[in-house]
């Protein structure tokens, strides 16, 4: 294939365009911005991070860390730029989102084999190779054409983002900087609560007024981005065992733990903006201000951006795609990103790389296991998945220690990746 059209300049589309261009293919990258933006986008830059600024864990003991390491070894543009624009986040890879997007945009526009066109695409191109990476907010005429192309109704779920807070407005007399379990640098601001305050906060959060979202039900939310108010409604301890988990966190001044802890993570390199970790929400803006200001450290917080919720669309990948992310009814057309049934930033990058290369990676690798999952017809009903070790084939021997098991799975994956890329 000498030429290809990539539709969409998000994470998956930029990775796909870059991978194709690096292999000598002339790429036309079509992006609707700046002519039109989706409700979740605020910038005209490519590879915009609309939810968290974190690409999750960066150690090989977790599957997200393994997938990122595989992408690095495969020459991923997105991972290279992310590493260049990372901000302190303990054991996670988090980036300065504006600098990251600007850098990706510059790399794409400067590539001699990538031509960028700013226009809205209303149908899948009828000729030539195509990678559709228009993201989970694909709508309008293009969404209808994709539905027609696949012969069925696209599925959907709801996703949410967390508020952003001005760092200088956090009252540090009620907070402290610390790393969980003392591992790594003190990259998070921890906002502790005692039991009485936490229970009152949980009650207000569970009953706060939500912004109207057409067709929204708690059951239609993706578990990985569950709004905090939905978690609060599940019981008094659900938040304490998830977003507000206090285990491993102690105030360095007093040496004491807390009943619950709300964490803030740096959102830019300058450290002037922080996001509320795990606090995706679709409360009304006044309710976000009221409820989150109950946290002592946030009583005078300046909210730079409130959390929002939006509908995400994805295709029924096991019915329609193979492990190369090609459409089963027309291999000329490939899909990538969350539209293709993966969930998460790095998973979108992995799908873009696979779609560009047209390669099938071993199932023992994270990138191959993800492709195998989304293309397996046995996954019915189908739900988008983040990478996790449960997607990889088990080790031949039983290992009880979880950390050792994960280490061995990662070790095997990287060996398999080395073998398949050297042949």
C-alpha positions in Angstrom: 0.0 0.0 0.0 1.7 3.2 -1.2 -0.9 5.7 0.2 -3.4 5.7 3.0 -6.0 8.1 4.5 -6.2 8.3 8.3 -9.3 10.0 9.6 -8.9 11.6 13.0 -5.9 13.1 14.7 -6.4 11.8 18.2 -3.9 9.4 19.9 -4.8 6.5 17.7 -4.9 8.5 14.4 -1.6 10.3 15.1 0.1 7.0 16.0 -1.3 5.3 12.9 -0.3 8.2 10.6 3.3 8.2 12.0 3.7 4.4 11.8 2.6 4.4 8.1 4.7 7.4 7.2 7.8 5.9 8.9 7.3 2.8 6.6 7.4 4.8 3.5 3.6 5.2 3.0 2.2 8.6 1.9 -0.4 9.6 4.5 -3.3 12.0 4.3 -4.3 12.8 7.8 -7.8 14.3 7.9 -8.9 16.2 11.1 -12.1 18.2 11.6 -10.5 20.7 14.0 -10.3 23.6 13.9 -13.4 23.7 11.7 -15.4 21.7 14.3 -14.9 20.4 17.7 -16.6 17.7 19.7 -18.2 18.7 23.1 -15.2 17.2 24.9 -12.5 19.0 23.0 -11.1 22.4 24.0 -7.9 22.7 21.9 -7.1 22.6 18.2 -4.0 20.6 18.8 -3.7 16.9 17.9 -3.7 14.0 20.4 -5.7 16.0 22.9 -6.1 14.4 26.3 -9.7 15.0 27.2 -10.0 13.1 30.5 -7.1 12.5 32.8 -3.5 13.4 32.0 -2.3 10.1 33.2 -1.3 7.1 31.0 -1.4 4.9 34.1 1.2 2.8 35.8 4.7 2.7 34.3 6.1 -0.4 36.1 6.3 -3.9 34.5 4.4 -5.3 37.5 1.2 -4.0 35.9 -0.2 -4.6 32.5 -0.4 -0.9 31.6 3.3 -0.6 32.2 4.0 -3.6 30.1 1.9 -2.3 27.2 3.8 1.1 27.3 7.1 -0.7 27.3 6.1 -2.7 24.3 5.0 0.5 22.5 8.4 2.1 23.3 10.2 -0.9 21.8 8.0 -0.7 18.7 9.0 2.9 18.1 5.7 4.6 19.2 5.6 8.3 18.5 3.0 8.9 21.3 5.1 7.1 24.0 8.3 8.9 22.9 6.6 12.3 23.2 4.8 11.3 26.5 8.2 10.4 28.0 9.6 13.8 26.9 6.7 15.7 28.5 6.1 13.7 31.6 5.3 15.3 35.0 6.0 13.8 38.4 3.3 11.2 39.2 4.9 8.5 41.4 4.8 5.1 39.6 2.5 6.4 36.8 3.3 8.1 33.5 1.5 11.4 33.5 2.1 14.3 31.1 1.8 18.1 30.8 -1.2 17.7 28.5 -0.8 21.0 26.6 2.9 20.5 26.0 2.3 16.9 25.0 -0.4 17.7 22.4 1.6 20.6 21.0 4.7 18.3 20.6 2.7 15.6 18.9 1.1 18.2 16.5 4.5 19.5 15.6 5.9 16.0 14.9 3.0 15.1 12.7 3.0 18.4 10.7 6.7 18.2 10.2 6.8 14.7 8.8 7.6 14.8 5.0 5.2 12.0 4.2 2.2 13.2 6.2 -0.2 15.8 4.6 -2.7 17.2 7.0 -6.2 18.3 5.8 -8.6 20.2 8.0 -12.1 19.1 6.9 -15.0 17.1 8.2 -15.4 13.6 6.9 -19.0 12.5 6.3 -18.4 9.0 4.9 -15.7 6.3 4.7 -13.6 7.0 1.6 -14.7 4.6 -1.1 -11.2 3.9 -2.5 -7.7 3.3 -1.2 -6.5 2.2 2.3 -8.4 3.9 5.2 -7.9 3.9 8.9 -10.9 5.4 10.8 -9.7 6.7 14.1 -12.4 9.4 14.8 -12.8 8.6 18.5 -15.6 7.7 20.8 -17.5 10.9 20.0 -18.0 10.1 16.4 -21.4 11.4 15.3 -23.5 12.9 12.5 -23.2 11.7 8.9 -20.0 9.8 9.5 -21.5 7.8 12.4 -24.4 6.9 10.2 -22.1 5.8 7.3 -20.1 3.6 9.7 -23.3 2.1 10.9 -24.4 1.4 7.3 -20.9 0.1 6.4 -21.0 -2.4 9.3 -24.6 -3.3 8.9 -25.6 -2.7 12.5 -26.2 -0.3 15.3 -23.0 1.0 17.1 -22.9 0.4 20.8 -22.1 3.1 23.3 -21.3 3.8 26.9 -20.9 7.0 29.0 -17.5 8.4 30.0 -16.6 11.3 32.4 -13.7 13.5 33.2 -12.4 15.0 36.5 -12.2 18.7 37.6 -8.9 20.6 37.3 -7.9 22.9 40.2 -5.4 25.8 40.5 -2.5 24.5 42.7 -2.2 27.8 44.5 -5.8 27.6 45.8 -5.2 24.3 47.7 -5.1 24.9 51.4 -1.9 23.0 52.3 -2.6 23.4 56.1 -5.1 20.6 55.5 -3.1 18.6 53.0 0.4 17.1 52.6 2.6 15.9 49.8 3.5 12.2 49.9 4.0 9.1 47.9 1.9 6.0 48.7 3.9 3.5 50.8 6.9 5.9 50.6 7.6 4.6 47.1 8.9 7.3 44.7 8.8 11.0 45.2 6.1 12.9 46.9 4.3 13.7 43.7 0.7 13.8 44.9 -1.1 16.3 47.2 -3.1 14.3 49.7 -6.3 15.7 51.2 -7.2 13.6 54.3 -10.6 13.2 56.0 -11.7 11.8 59.3 -14.7 9.3 59.4 -17.4 11.9 60.3 -16.4 14.3 57.5 -16.0 11.5 54.9 -19.4 10.1 55.7 -21.0 13.5 55.3 -19.1 14.1 52.1 -20.1 10.8 50.7 -23.8 11.5 51.6 -23.8 14.9 49.8 -21.9 13.5 46.8 -24.4 10.6 46.4 -27.4 12.9 46.5 -26.0 15.9 44.6 -27.8 17.3 41.5 -26.5 15.8 38.3 -26.3 17.5 34.9 -28.9 16.1 32.5 -27.4 13.6 30.0 -29.8 12.1 27.5 -30.2 8.4 27.9 -27.8 8.2 30.9 -28.2 5.4 33.4 -25.6 4.2 36.0 -25.5 0.8 34.2 -24.3 2.5 31.0 -21.1 3.9 32.5 -17.7 2.3 31.7 -16.4 0.9 35.0 -12.9 2.3 34.4 -14.3 5.9 34.4 -17.1 5.6 36.9 -18.3 9.0 38.1 -17.6 9.5 41.8 -21.2 10.1 42.6 -22.1 6.7 41.1 -19.5 5.1 43.3 -20.8 7.0 46.3 -24.3 5.6 45.7 -22.9 2.0 45.8 -22.3 2.2 49.5 -20.5 4.0 52.3 -17.1 2.3 51.8 -17.0 2.1 48.0 -15.1 5.4 47.6 -12.7 4.5 50.4 -11.8 1.3 48.6 -11.3 3.1 45.3 -10.6 6.8 44.6 -10.2 7.7 48.3 -8.2 4.7 49.4 -6.1 5.7 52.4 -3.9 2.6 52.5 -0.2 3.4 52.3 -0.6 7.1 52.9 0.6 8.7 56.1 1.0 12.4 57.0 4.8 12.9 57.1 4.5 15.4 59.9 2.3 13.4 62.3 3.0 9.9 61.0 -0.8 9.2 61.1 -3.1 7.8 58.5 -6.6 9.0 57.6 -10.0 7.4 57.2 -10.1 8.5 53.6 -7.8 10.6 51.3 -8.7 12.6 48.2 -5.6 12.8 46.0 -4.5 15.6 43.6 -2.1 14.8 40.7 0.0 17.4 38.8 -1.6 18.2 35.4 1.2 20.3 33.9 5.0 20.6 34.1 4.8 23.9 35.9 2.8 22.4 38.7 0.2 25.1 38.6 -2.7 22.8 37.7 -3.8 19.6 39.5 -6.6 17.1 38.8 -8.7 15.3 41.2 -7.6 11.7 40.9 -10.5 9.3 40.3 -13.1 12.0 40.6 -14.8 11.9 37.2 -18.2 13.4 37.6 -21.3 14.7 35.8 -22.7 16.8 38.6 -23.8 20.3 37.7 -21.0 22.8 38.0 -22.5 24.6 41.1 -22.8 21.2 42.8 -19.2 20.3 42.0 -18.1 23.5 43.7 -20.4 23.0 46.7 -19.6 19.3 47.3 -15.9 19.2 46.6 -15.4 22.4 48.7 -16.4 20.2 51.7 -12.9 18.8 51.6 -10.9 21.0 54.0 -8.0 21.4 51.6 -10.3 22.5 48.8 -12.6 24.9 50.8 -11.2 27.8 48.7 -10.3 25.9 45.6 -10.3 27.6 42.2 -11.8 25.2 39.7 -10.1 25.8 36.3 -12.3 23.2 34.6 -15.3 21.3 35.9 -15.8 17.6 35.2 -18.1 16.6 32.3 -19.8 13.5 31.0 -20.2 12.5 27.3 -21.5 9.6 25.3 -18.8 7.3 23.8 -19.5 5.2 20.8 -17.7 2.0 19.8 -18.4 -0.8 17.3 -19.0 -4.4 18.1 -15.4 -5.3 17.3 -15.6 -9.1 17.6 -18.3 -9.2 14.9 -16.7 -6.7 12.6 -12.9 -6.6 13.1 -10.0 -9.1 13.0 -6.8 -8.9 15.0 -5.3 -6.5 12.5 -8.2 -4.1 13.2 -9.4 -4.7 9.7 -13.1 -4.7 8.8 -14.0 -8.3 8.1 -16.3 -7.3 5.3 -13.6 -5.0 3.7 -10.0 -5.3 4.8 -9.2 -2.1 3.0 -10.8 -0.3 5.9 -9.3 -0.5 9.4 -10.5 1.0 12.6 -8.4 2.3 15.6 -8.8 3.9 19.0 -11.8 3.7 21.3 -14.2 3.5 18.3 -12.5 0.1 17.6 -13.5 -1.2 21.0 -10.4 -0.6 23.2 -10.6 1.6 26.2 -7.9 4.0 27.4 -5.2 6.2 26.1 -2.4 3.6 25.7 -4.8 1.0 24.4 -5.8 3.5 21.7 -2.2 4.1 20.8 -1.6 0.3 20.6 -4.6 -0.1 18.2 -3.3 2.7 16.0 0.1 1.1 15.8 -1.4 -2.3 14.9 -3.8 -0.9 12.3 -1.0 1.0 10.6 1.3 -2.0 10.5 -1.3 -4.5 9.6 0.5 -7.0 11.9 -0.8 -9.7 14.3 1.4 -9.7 17.4 1.7 -12.8 19.7 -1.1 -13.2 22.2 1.6 -13.5 24.9 2.3 -9.8 24.4 0.0 -7.1 25.8 -0.5 -5.5 22.4 -1.3 -8.9 20.9 -3.6 -9.9 23.7 -5.6 -6.7 23.3 -6.1 -7.3 19.6 -7.0 -10.9 20.2 -9.7 -9.8 22.8 -11.4 -7.3 20.6 -11.5 -9.7 17.6 -12.7 -12.8 19.4 -16.3 -13.7 18.4 -16.7 -15.5 21.7 -16.8 -12.1 23.5 -20.6 -11.7 23.3 -21.9 -9.3 24.6 -18.8 -7.2 23.9 -17.6 -4.5 26.3 -14.5 -2.4 25.6 -11.5 -3.4 27.7 -8.4 -1.8 29.2 -5.3 -4.0 29.1 -4.9 -6.3 32.1 -3.0 -9.5 32.7 -6.1 -11.5 32.5 -6.1 -11.0 28.8 -2.8 -12.8 28.4 -2.5 -16.6 28.2 -1.6 -18.0 31.6 1.9 -19.2 32.4 2.5 -22.9 32.1 3.3 -23.1 35.8 1.2 -22.0 38.8 2.7 -19.0 40.7 1.0 -17.9 43.8 2.8 -14.6 44.4 1.0 -12.0 42.4 4.0 -9.7 41.9 6.2 -12.5 40.7 3.4 -13.8 38.4 3.1 -10.4 36.8 6.8 -10.0 36.5 7.1 -13.4 34.7 4.2 -12.5 32.4 5.9 -9.3 31.4 9.2 -11.0 31.0 7.6 -13.6 28.6 5.8 -10.9 26.7 9.0 -8.8 26.0 10.8 -12.0 24.9 8.0 -12.8 22.5 8.0 -9.3 21.2 11.7 -9.4 20.5 11.3 -12.6 18.6 8.5 -11.5 16.4 10.1 -8.1 15.6 13.5 -9.6 14.7 12.1 -12.1 12.2 
